[in-house]
């Protein structure tokens, strides 16, 4: 059952900062602790989203405009991130370390980091892991549990098939 939901309903349903919800997303479903959403601003790309106790909101999905996959995280406590600036990052997946770049972004005043991958298949490799920890300048930015993300991404593929 799909429905378009308002910012207020999404905020209540996902228990995350209301500022993140002003972006209208369409709910496609929910599985294994992840909400499956459609973001029409990126070519009706489907994504999974979860909120964490530390205030982080994480999205993993497909950008159909750019033709790649992404992990985006937002947290009101991250402070002054420069929109559009590129930040060197390291992320660990179950102890294996990877270097990359994150673009500083804001969604309705909430700072975030946007990490894109040219090989969307990497997201399924990521989803097979248990923990993702993100570092900037050697300091831990966040650590999240990836439980259910593989099942969530399988549902995202079904969602993408429906989007054509």
MOPE-V509264 format. One record per backbone hydrogen bond with DSSP energy under -0.5 kcal/mol. NH is the residue of the N-H (numbers start at 0). CO is the residue of the C=O. E is the energy in kcal/mol with one decimal. If there is no record, write none. Layout:
nh=NH co=CO e=E
nh=NH co=CO e=E
//
This chain:
nh=2 co=26 e=-1.2
nh=4 co=24 e=-0.9
nh=9 co=5 e=-2.4
nh=10 co=6 e=-2.3
nh=11 co=7 e=-2.3
nh=12 co=8 e=-2.6
nh=13 co=9 e=-2.6
nh=14 co=10 e=-1.5
nh=15 co=10 e=-0.8
nh=19 co=16 e=-1.3
nh=20 co=17 e=-1.4
nh=21 co=18 e=-0.9
nh=22 co=19 e=-0.6
nh=23 co=21 e=-0.5
nh=24 co=22 e=-0.6
nh=25 co=37 e=-2.3
nh=26 co=2 e=-1.5
nh=26 co=24 e=-0.5
nh=27 co=35 e=-2.9
nh=28 co=35 e=-1.7
nh=30 co=33 e=-2.8
nh=33 co=30 e=-2.3
nh=34 co=48 e=-2.5
nh=35 co=28 e=-2.6
nh=36 co=34 e=-0.6
nh=36 co=46 e=-2.6
nh=37 co=25 e=-2.5
nh=38 co=44 e=-3.0
nh=39 co=37 e=-0.8
nh=41 co=38 e=-1.4
nh=42 co=39 e=-0.9
nh=43 co=38 e=-0.6
nh=44 co=38 e=-1.5
nh=46 co=36 e=-2.3
nh=47 co=59 e=-2.9
nh=48 co=34 e=-1.8
nh=49 co=57 e=-2.0
nh=51 co=55 e=-2.8
nh=54 co=51 e=-2.1
nh=56 co=73 e=-2.2
nh=57 co=49 e=-2.7
nh=58 co=71 e=-3.2
nh=59 co=47 e=-2.3
nh=60 co=69 e=-2.0
nh=61 co=45 e=-1.9
nh=62 co=67 e=-2.9
nh=63 co=41 e=-1.6
nh=63 co=61 e=-0.8
nh=66 co=62 e=-2.0
nh=67 co=62 e=-1.4
nh=68 co=116 e=-2.1
nh=69 co=60 e=-2.2
nh=70 co=114 e=-2.5
nh=71 co=58 e=-2.8
nh=72 co=112 e=-2.2
nh=73 co=56 e=-2.2
nh=74 co=110 e=-2.2
nh=77 co=74 e=-1.9
nh=78 co=75 e=-0.7
nh=80 co=78 e=-1.3
nh=82 co=80 e=-0.6
nh=83 co=103 e=-3.5
nh=84 co=81 e=-1.8
nh=86 co=101 e=-3.1
nh=88 co=99 e=-2.5
nh=89 co=134 e=-2.1
nh=90 co=97 e=-2.7
nh=91 co=132 e=-2.7
nh=92 co=95 e=-2.7
nh=93 co=91 e=-0.6
nh=93 co=130 e=-1.9
nh=95 co=92 e=-2.0
nh=97 co=90 e=-2.2
nh=99 co=88 e=-2.3
nh=101 co=86 e=-2.5
nh=102 co=113 e=-2.8
nh=103 co=84 e=-3.1
nh=104 co=111 e=-2.1
nh=106 co=109 e=-2.1
nh=107 co=105 e=-0.5
nh=109 co=106 e=-1.4
nh=110 co=108 e=-0.5
nh=111 co=104 e=-2.6
nh=112 co=72 e=-2.5
nh=113 co=102 e=-2.1
nh=114 co=70 e=-2.7
nh=114 co=112 e=-0.5
nh=115 co=113 e=-0.5
nh=116 co=68 e=-3.1
nh=119 co=117 e=-0.8
nh=121 co=118 e=-2.4
nh=122 co=119 e=-1.5
nh=123 co=119 e=-0.5
nh=123 co=120 e=-0.8
nh=124 co=120 e=-1.4
nh=125 co=121 e=-2.6
nh=126 co=122 e=-2.3
nh=127 co=123 e=-0.7
nh=127 co=124 e=-0.8
nh=128 co=125 e=-1.8
nh=131 co=143 e=-2.4
nh=132 co=91 e=-2.2
nh=133 co=141 e=-2.9
nh=134 co=89 e=-3.2
nh=135 co=138 e=-2.3
nh=138 co=135 e=-2.0
nh=140 co=133 e=-3.6
nh=141 co=133 e=-1.3
nh=143 co=131 e=-3.0
nh=145 co=129 e=-3.1
nh=148 co=145 e=-2.5
nh=149 co=126 e=-0.7
nh=151 co=147 e=-2.4
nh=152 co=148 e=-2.5
nh=153 co=149 e=-2.0
nh=154 co=150 e=-1.8
nh=155 co=151 e=-1.9
nh=156 co=152 e=-1.9
nh=157 co=153 e=-1.4
nh=158 co=154 e=-2.4
nh=159 co=155 e=-2.9
nh=160 co=156 e=-2.2
nh=161 co=157 e=-1.8
nh=162 co=158 e=-1.7
nh=163 co=159 e=-0.7
nh=163 co=160 e=-0.8
//
